[in-house]
Amino acid sequence: MIGRVKKWLGIEGVKLELLLPESIDGRTGLLRGKIRLQSLHPQYVQGIRIALIERYSRGRGQERLVDEYELGRTEITHRLEVLPGETRELPFELPFELLQSNIERFGRKNFLYKGLSQIARKANAVESEYRVEAEAQVEGVALNPFDKKNLLIKP
């Protein structure tokens, strides 16, 4: 009885871990990484969804606004069996496209506007944070394993 509940909740089941570089160049538009899968019991992974998300915040105090944008998404759709004691690493490539705010577009017009753009970003407390999220769909489990990692993207 307890074993079935553990399996249904994903306890002692498939564990998913993202293996990513510390930083990447945003101009390439491609993130390369690996997903590590481990399990204490034999289970089947039906697919894995991977997404790159930007958390864009601006403003201060009560006027602070935060938006999240999905910059890219990929899926691994083939079915995998993860056996006990086995570690499987799956390489992936995630194409993405960075979004530019009005301030950033203004700053890229020429080198004189770049300084003004940086001052405007600091005055408005504009910052972007990036994270990668991965979630595996495991057969017969209610709570799918997932992982998320922060990433530094150099523009």
N, C-alpha and C positions, 0 to 999 in steps of 0.2 A: 504494500500500500504506500509506504513512505517512498519507496523507489520510484513508483509511477508518478507521484507528485513532484519529486525532484526532477524527473525526466521532463515532465510537462512544463515546469518552470525554467528548465534549462540549467539547473544546478548540477554540477559535475558533468555538464555537457560540453559542447564546443565553446572554446574560448578564442576570441578573435583579437589580434593585435596588429596595429598599423606600424610599418617600418618605413619611415620617411627621412629624407635629408633635412638638416636643420634649416636651410634656406634654399631658395631657388630664384632664378632670374625671371621676372615677370614677362620680359619681352619674348621669351621662347614660347610661351603659351602651352607648355607641356610639363606635367608633373609625373615623374617616374618614382614608383615605390613598390613595396611588397606587402602582402597580407600574410600573417602567420596564423595558422589554425592548429589547435591542439584540442584533445578530448580525452576524458577518462573512460568513456563508453563509445562503442561504435555508433556513429550517426551520419546522416546524409545532409549535406549542404546543397540546397537547390539553386542558390544564386547569391550574389553579393552586390550590393549597391554602394557606390563610392561617390561622394560629392565634395566639392570645394566651395566653401561659403565665406563671404566677406561680411564682417560686422562693421558697418559704417556709422560712426557717431560724430555729432557736431553739437555745439552749444554748451552752455554751462548751467549748472544748478537746475532750477525748475524748467528751464527752457531747453534742456538737453533732449535731442532727438536721436533715436537709434533705429537703423534699418538693417535688414539682413538680405543679401543677394546671393543667389546660387550662381557661381561663375562657371561651373562645369560639372558634368555628371557622367559616370560610366557604369556599366554593369558587367559582371562576370556571370554568364548565364548557364554554363555547363554544370552538371551535377557532379558532386565530389563525395567520396566516402572518406570520413576521417576516422581512423582506427585508434584504439587506445595506445598511448605511448608514442604515437607517430606525430611528427611535426611536419606540416605541409606549408610551404611558402609559395605563394602565387604572385608573380610579378604583374604589375598593371601600369598602364599609361592613361593619364587623365588629361585630355585637352581642355583648356580653359581660355577665357578672354576677360582681361581686367576691365572694369568699368571706370570711366573717368568722370569726375564731378566737373561742374562748370568752372570752378577755381583751377583745377588741374588742366583743363583744356586751354584756359586763358594763359597759364604759365608756360605751355608748350608752344605758344605762337612764336616767341623769339626769346633770346637770352635776357633782355631787359625786363620782360614780364615775369620771368621765373622768380626773381627776388620778391616782387610784389605778391605773387601767388603764395610764396612761402610765408610772408607776413600775414596775409589774409587767412591762411590755414591756421596759423598759431593764434590769431586774434579770435577766430571762431571755434577754437579747440577741436579742429577736425582731425580724426584719426581713423585708420582702418586696421582691423585685425582679421587674420585669415585662419581658418581651421578646416581640417579634412575630417569627414565623418564616413564611417563604413558600418554597414549593417548586413549580416548574413541571414538568409531565410533558411532555417533548419527544419527538417521534416519532423512533425509531431511535437513541436515546442511552441508554447504560448508567448514566451518572452525571448525574442531573438537576440543573439549576442551582437554587441556593437562596440565601437571604439571611436574616439575622436582625439585629434592631436592638433595643437596650434602650429602654425607654420609662418616663417618669415619670408615674405615675397619682396624682393628688391625690384623697384620699378625701372 
